[in-house]
Amino acid sequence: YLSDVELDTTIISNELLTLVLVVKEGNSLCYLMESKLKKLSDKIRNKISIFKIDYEINRNSMIIYRIQNTPTLLLLKSGILIDKLEGLTSKKELISRIQHNL
């Protein structure tokens, strides 16, 4: 898991498309979304960076990105939010949104 501070420095310095999965411990939907991200093909995974942040601990990021539900997936480029997926998303939709933003 990244902290608020680590998230800020990581996404600003990262040139790849950055996916940040916002999770809440014990939430089964968060577990399913994390599982979908792990199953992305190597072709896609080599073009993106994936990080995880805890909803309960990192309140500052929740306010900045207006996150109200988990799981939420933030897609960022050079520190700028370009897309946000809230709730459980199908693998097909996930791949489509990633490819659109590459």
Sequence and secondary structure as in RCSB ss.txt:
>XXXX:A:sequence
YLSDVELDTTIISNELLTLVLVVKEGNSLCYLMESKLKKLSDKIRNKISIFKIDYEINRNSMIIYRIQNTPTLLL
LKSGILIDKLEGLTSKKELISRIQHNL
>XXXX:A:secstr
 B HHHHHHHHHH  SEEEEEEE TT HHHHHHHHHHHTS HHHHTTEEEEEEETTT HHHHHHTT  SSSEEEE
EETTEEEEEEES   HHHHHHHHHHH 
